[in-house]
Amino acid sequence: METPSRTYIWVLRAAFLVSVLSFWEFSSGRLASEFFISSPSAIAVQFSRWVMSGTIFYHGAITLIEALGGFLLGGMIGMIFGVWLGRAELVAEVLDPFIMMFYSLPKVALAPLFVLWFGIGIDMKIYLAATIVFFLVFLNTYTGVRAVSREQVAILRLMGATEKHLLFKVVLPSAITWVFTGLRLSVPYALIGAIVGELIASNRGLGYLLANSAGQFDTTGVFAALIGIMIMAFFLNAAVKLLEAKAMPWRDLNSKREMSI
Amino acid sequence: MQAQSAAPDDDPRAPLISFSGIGKQFTVKGELLQAVENIDLDVYQGEILTLVGPSGCGKSTLLNICAGLYPATAGDVSYAGKPVEPYNPAVGYMTQSDHLLPWRDVAGNIAIPLEIKGLSKPEIKAQVEELMETVGLSGFGGSYPNQLSGGMRKRCALARLLAYDPETLLMDEPFAALDAMLRMRMQIEIRELCRRLNKTVMFVTHDLDEAVAIGDRCVVFTGRPGTIERVVDVPLAPDRNILHLRKDPDYRTITADLWDVLAPSITEDR
């Protein structure tokens, strides 16, 4: 099968975007009330106004700090616990039902509790995002550490490897694929944590911008805030992807290699 | 069944590895499975001992016990006069799947045992270079295992094995997945290499021809539970030419003889 050229694909993508936006612009005020669906041009104007005035950057920075803070905090603790429980079988066995119980709880349901505990400042959103991220990273790291090939471990032991050698030469590198899966999955969730926190109680951040616009029945503002969130999510995802490729060069080669069955 | 040791009784050398009365049971899905029974076997320094038999007759079990991966349920195994304890550091293991670390390139994989030994970076680099030369992998140091062919992966695993220079090499059907040509080439190389470095080798295979071609002595196993049926000296020159064995009358006689020993177990079990 001939793979279509990259340019061609990009042209098609642009065409798709343009047609969707045109249809939206057209329907606005004709097929549906502008009050509810706003219009791309109005949103663009609103968004550029926010860009000009710096509003979007101010609120974006707050959300970014919350999401990144939660991501780092939750990711770090998740990795540490994942490696630890992955190696300590007894503890893992004992804690397993409790962890799964807590895992099945929708973490955003903790938000009101966090407001009580930590107030409505930035830290509350960081903790909320961190709680969500923690579980994703923890479970992935744990699975990764558990999935380490016992044969590889045995072979290294025969070479005289100590526990430390095993950890750094086999366990962690082998778990890293899983860890990164966990980290990449968490990025949008960190953002969710931050935004939900802001929606519930805040006076800053993209979530606040969103809630505030909605409160004033300003659909255009809501969409503009959503676009801001989308752009931020896009860049965060791209950053993780880049890091992932740097940390696991062997993976990249794998996908580029000729296929054989 | 008692093994008839083919080594002369008056051999002055003490065996390097000695299995006596070895039995091993596994529990598989709640059922007790006798993998090997009553194994008495001596392995001498510097010899290449091949273990041949149908699959599932416990040849690998013996290697695992010798490496100290798990203890035997009955009997004793000693290495250089001492009982084997978990993770016998004197042996190196090479299996059918090479267990290379996919996140390390060839040089990195070969370097692992050297890193464990705590050598300095330049020392490691020099040794890795030399080892790659030895196994014919020069220039592939930067390739990752998933970019290598089966034969090259084997060479890489072999280089890693040689890197920590174990006294004894345990090989568990290392060439089973290779095509016939490549396999013969690896057989030639491994025999040549082990003779040159004076390694003691226990080589498990289910291929009778391979067992005779490589081995100085050949142990024939039969069936479940695995027992030693016969131990024979391979009457071929130490510097034999594996390429031309097919025409060697001694080779043909001994493979035919051993085949008679092995053949019944084909119909027996299943």
Interface residues (C-beta under 8 A of the other chain):
Chain A: S149 E151 Q152 A154 I155 L156 R157 L158 M159 G160 A161 T162 H165 K169 V170 P173 S174 I176 M248 P249 W250 L253 N254 R257
Chain B: A67 L69 Y87 N88 P89 V91 G92 Y93 T95 S97 H99 L101 P102 W103 R104 D105 I112 P113 E115 I116 K117 Y144 N146 Q147 Y164 P166
